[in-house]
Amino acid sequence: MKFWQRLTAALMLSLPLLAGAADNPQQVLQKATDSLLSRIVKDKDTLKKDPQALYSLVEENITPFMDVDGIARRVMGQYYKQATPAQQAEFKRVFKQSLIRTYAKGLTNYEGQKIVFKPYKPGSDPKKAQVDVDVFGSTGTVYPVTFQMQQDKAGAWKVQNLILNGINLGLTFRNQFSSSVEANRGSIDKAISGWTPDTQAIDATKGDKATKKAASQ
């Protein structure tokens, strides 16, 4: 399992407590993360045996607290306006499913990585927030993660994007979708049907493992 899949799953599954408005989203995210990481460890074996229960758990904890439609729309980029309403709806469905399956795979592979939340610094816009987190790999390497969040009309904080180890996940996916449309000679339908998140572009496991192997020699 890719390091970033494990990491993102562990962090993203901490979102239920973000449903309510909060003055400090960093504190809310940290409290929820601590709570759900304990649940992940406790139910790990059970969830491994029941994939559907795992998918349901992920959907229950992620979907209401992410701006899935907004993220999917930005991933489609220039092709969103070119797409028909049916194509737009289908990509949102496919994109949501891909997120659920990606995070579900990481859920049961959480290996107790140390997670440190940095002090929260409010920005100039009270409805937007950036929560910075440091995740420590097996060799002590620090991987910075930034949650870009925004309050909806009801005042609930929702994740808009993630920056993982300096890589903008939303931009990475948007470039991937654009390349897929071009590779399929402009077919939006084929790009949608063949959509699979490119996690290799943000995988830090290889470098971490290589460092660990070299240190053991």
N, C-alpha and C positions, 0 to 999 in steps of 0.2 A: 504494500500500500504506500502510495506517495506521501511524503512528509506533509506537503501542503494540504492534501486531502484530509489527512488526520487532523491537522491543525485547524483548518477551516471548519470542519465538522464540529470539533470540540467547541470552538468559539461561537459559531453560528447557532448551535443548539442552545445557547445561553439566552436567546432573545425573548422568551415569554414575558419576562418582567419588564420589557421595554414597551409593553402595550400601553402603559399609563404615562402621562406626562411626567417629566422629571427635570429638576433644576440642573442636575449634574448627571449627564448620561454615562459618564465614566464610572461613577459609583454604582449606578444601576446595573451596568454591564458586568462589572466585577462581581457584584453580589450574585447575579444570576449565573455567571460562569462557575463560580465556586459551588453553587448548589447543584447544577446539572452535571458537572464533572463527577461529582460524588455519585449521582444516579447512573452515569455511564459505566463507572467502575462496578457498581452494584449489580446492574442488569446485563452486563457484557455477555455472559454465557447464554442467557436466555434469548437475547436479541440475535445472537449469531445463528441460533437454531430456527428462528422464525423471521425470514426476510420481510414478509408482508407486514408483520407487526413493527419491524424496524422502519419500513418506509412510512407507515402510518404515524409513527412517533416523530419522525423527521418532519413530515408534512405538517403535523399538528403544531410543532414548535417553530417552524421556519416561515411557512406561507403567510400567516397573518402579520408577521413582524418584519417582512422585507417588502420593499417596493418592487415586487416581481414584475409587474406589468411595465413599470417605468424602466427597469433595468433591461428587460427584453426589448423594449422599444429603442433604447439607446444602442443596444447590441446590433440591432438591424440597421441602425444608422440611416444613411441616405435611402436605403431600400424600403424603409418602413412606409414612406409616403407613396412609393411605387407599388407596394403590395396591396392586394385587395383586402377588405375587412376580414374575409375568411382566412387569408394567408396570415394576416396579423394575429388573429386569434389562435391559429394553429401553431405559430411559432411561440407564442406565450405559453401554450400548453406544453409543447415539446421542451421549451427552455426550463419551465418549472419542473417537469419530470426529470430532466437531466441534473438539475440542482439537487433534487431529492435523492436520486440514486448516487450521486457523487458524495454527498454528505453522509448518506447511510453507510457507504463503504468505509468511510473514515471513522464512523461512530464506534464500531467495535474494535478499532485498531488504535485507539488512544492509549499511549504508553507512558502517561504521567509526565509529559513535558512540563518544565517549569514555565509558568506564565506570569509576567510582571506587568501590571498596569501603571503607566506613567501618570503623573499628576495632570489633571484636566485643566486646560487653558481655554476659556470661552473665547469665541471669535467675535467679530464685529456684528454678525447676524445671529440674533438669539434663537432663530429657528433652525440653524444649522450647527453641526458639531463634528469635531474630529476627535476620535478616541484612539490614542496610540498605545500599543502593547508590544512588549518584547517577549519572544518565545525562545527558549534555550533548547538547542539540539542536543543530541547524545554526547557530543564532544565539547559542549559548552559554547558552541557558536551561537551568537544571538541573531535571531531573525525578526526584524521589525515588521509589525502589522499595523495598518491604519484603517480604522472603520470610518467611512464618511457617512454621516447620518443627517436626517432632516425630520422635522416635525410635520405631521400631516395636519389637516384642518381640525382634527379632534385633539391635537396636541400630543399625539403618540409619536415616539421616536421610531423611525424606520431606516434600515440600512439602505443606502443608495449605491454604495460601491466599496470595494476593498482594494487596498494597495499592499501587496505582499512582497516583502524584501525588495522594495523599490519598484516592483512591477505592478502597473495599473491593471487590475483584473478586468474591469469593464472595457478598457481600451483594447486589451489583448483579445477578448472575445469578439469585439466589434471588427477588429482586423481579420480575425478568423472567419467570421461570417462573410465579410466582403470578399475575401480570397476564395471562399467556397462558391459564392455566386459567380465569380469570374471563371473559376475552374469548370463550372457547369454551364458555361456559355450564356450567362445571364439568367439562368433558371432559378428563381426564388424558391419554387416548390422543391427542387432537388436539394438546394442548400438547407432548407428546413428539414426535409426527411432524413438527411444525412448528418444532422447536427449532433456533435458530441463535444463537450468542453475539452479544450486543449490544455490539460494539466501539466504536460511535459514542459511547457514553456516557463512554468513557475515552480518546477520541482527542485527542491534543494537537497534531496536525499543523496543524490550521487556524490555531490561535493562533500557532504557530511560523512558518508560512508568511506569515501576515498581518504579523507583526513584520518578517520579512525583506523583504517587499514594500514596507512603509512606509519601511524604512531605505534602500532603493534609490532612492526618489523624491526 
